[in-house]
Amino acid sequence: MTIANKEKILTNNRKWGLRIKGLYRDYIETNSVYNDIQLSQEYCLIITIKDPDKNVQVYNETIQAMDIRNFVHENINIRDKINIIINNTI
């Protein structure tokens, strides 16, 4: 995010939320109306929370806020260890 957008958008009095809307092709939407079918789509949203200056523990506070508001969430464990095996048999 640019500095100008940070100053314009990220103010202290803002309450943030996230809205996700499924987008479908015209044929599917028309077909669902004709056949009285409710469209739904499974999704997965991955958000990375980070404080590059390491001033606050944003992750812990965010998890607590999500728990209070009954958000379903789960940690994703990422393993960055790479094993290289070289087989020299001929």
Contacts in CASP RR format, 6 or more apart in sequence:
PFRMAT RR
TARGET T0000
AUTHOR 0000-0000-0000
METHOD contacts of the structure
MODEL  1
MTIANKEKILTNNRKWGLRIKGLYRDYIETNSVYNDIQLSQEYCLIITIK
DPDKNVQVYNETIQAMDIRNFVHENINIRDKINIIINNTI
1 9 0 8 1.000
1 10 0 8 1.000
18 45 0 8 1.000
20 43 0 8 1.000
20 45 0 8 1.000
22 39 0 8 1.000
22 41 0 8 1.000
24 32 0 8 1.000
24 39 0 8 1.000
24 41 0 8 1.000
28 39 0 8 1.000
29 39 0 8 1.000
31 37 0 8 1.000
32 38 0 8 1.000
32 39 0 8 1.000
46 76 0 8 1.000
49 58 0 8 1.000
49 59 0 8 1.000
49 62 0 8 1.000
50 58 0 8 1.000
51 57 0 8 1.000
51 58 0 8 1.000
63 73 0 8 1.000
66 73 0 8 1.000
END
